[in-house]
Amino acid sequence: MLRLSYFLPFVWMYFSVQILSAQNVPYAQKPSVKTGNYYSWNLVFNPDFEMNINEWSSLNNSTVSVTNTLPFSEMYSLKITDRNSPFAGVKQDISSVITKKGNGVYWLGAAFRLETGSDMVILEFISGNNTVSFSRFIDTAWNYVYGLDTINFNNSDVSLRIYTKNSTTNLYVDE
């Protein structure tokens, strides 16, 4: 039996229904209740894209939509097209949730794939001058990108951004 109290000494931020613990357990079941003195919750709005693109917006003039073609899980994934620069992607303002939760250790992860080719996908928190990024080399197969880091938010504007380093091909995101 997996005892979640061993794996939740901090706040989590995640896309996924499955979360990676800090102790490198491959995957732990998503906790939905208080465990000890700590809570686990999803701080990203509409993380599975089952509610269309609600709460997600274009980053650098890309086109953002949902698709049911080859989703990683459930029915839909996010599709980012018209990426005229590598930094064209998707973003979400998470200020309202983060300002309530405050500084701490956050975990962030999602599945990604490119329509063609390969590149480095970047998943980042932005808060004023503070940026925390996680990246991984991805290709046309679903690849999970995740990271765990201490985040000190230095103002009330906090966003989550997703983009690639060099490629302008269509990018897919899922929980």
N, C-alpha and C positions, 0 to 999 in steps of 0.2 A: 504494500500500500504506500502510495506517495504522500508524504506529509508536507503540505505546502508551507507550513510555518518555517521550515528549514530554508526555504528558497525565496522568501519575501521580506528581506530586511530593508526595503526601500520602495519607492513609488515606481510604477511601470508606465510606460507609454508604448502602445503597440497597435499595429493594424490587425494582427492575426488573432484568430480564435485559439491558436496554439502559441504559447509563449516559451521562449528559451530562458532557462533559469541562469542565474549568475554562476552557479556551480557546474555549468556545462552539461547538465542533464539534457539529452537530445531534445525532448519536448515535454512540457508539463501541461496538464489540463488547465484551462483558463479558470482561475478562481473567481467566484462571483460573490463571495461573502468576506466579511472581515476575518483576517487571520492574525491572531495575536494583536499587536498594536498597529498593524499596517493593513492598508487596503490595496487591492489591485483593480484597476478599471481602465477602460479604453478612453484616452483623452482626445482621440481623433474622432471627429464627427463623420458619420457615414463611411466607416473604414472598409466595408465590403462592396460598396458601389451598388448595392441592391436598391437604393433609393435614388437612382439616376446619378447625376453629378452634384446633388445638393451639397453645399458647403465647400466644394472644390472649385478652383478657378484657374484660368490660364496664367502661365508664367512666360513672359516674353512673347506674347502673341501666338501661342500655340492654340490648336483647337482641341477641346476636351469633350469626350463623349463616353458612353458605356457601350460595350459590345458583349454578345453572348457567344462569340466565336472563340473557342479554346480558352475558357476561363480557367484559372488556377484552382478555384474552389467556388462552390455555390453556382449561381446562374450567370453572373456578370463580372467583367473586369473593366478597368478604366483604359481607354485608348487615347493616346495623345498623338495627334497628327499635325500637319502643317508646321513642322518644327524647322523653321528657317535658320536657326542657330542651335548649336549644341546645348545652350543654356535655356532653350525653350522647353518647358515642361508643365508641371502642375504645382499648385500651392494651396495651403489652407491656413487661415488665420486661427490660431488656437489660443489667443490671448485670454479670452474669457475663462477658460478652464485652467490654464497655467497660473494666472494670477491668484486663483483660489488655492492651488496646490503648492506653489512656491518652489524655491530652489531644492534640488535633490538629485538623486541618481535616477535616470530615466532609461528605459529600454525601448528601442524603436526597431521595427522590422516589417518587411513586406516582401512579396514575390514580384519579380520583374522579368520581362523578356522583351527583346527587340524583334521587329518584323523581319529584318534582314541584318546580316553582319554581326559584329560584336563591338563592345565598348565598355567603358567604366560608367556605371550608374551611381549617382550621388544622391544621398538622402540626408537632408540637413535641417537643423534647427537654426533659426536666426532670431536674435533678440538684441536689438541695438548693434553694438560692436562685437557682441559675442556670437560666434558661429561654432557649432559642433557638427561635424560631418562624418558619415559612414559611407563607404563605397565598396564596390566589388565589380569585378569583370563579369559581364553577362553576355549572352548570345541569344539565339532564337528559342532556346528551351527555357522553361521557368527556372529562375535562380532566386534563392532567398538571400536577402541582404539585411543585416541586422547589426545593432551596436548597443552598447551600454556605456553611459558616461555620466559624470556629474555635470549638471547644467546649472549655472548661476545666471538667472534672468535679470538683466540690469535695467529693464524698463518694461512697460506694460504691453508693448507690441511684440508678439511672438508668432512666428510663422514656421510652418513645415514646408520644405521645398523638395521637389524631385526633378532631376534632369540628368542628362548624360554629359560626359566630358568632351567628346569629339563628334559623335554621330548626330545626324539629323533624321534618321529613319524613324518610323513610328515606334512608340514606346508603349508597353502594356504594364499595368500595375494591378495587383490584386492582394487580398489579405493573406 
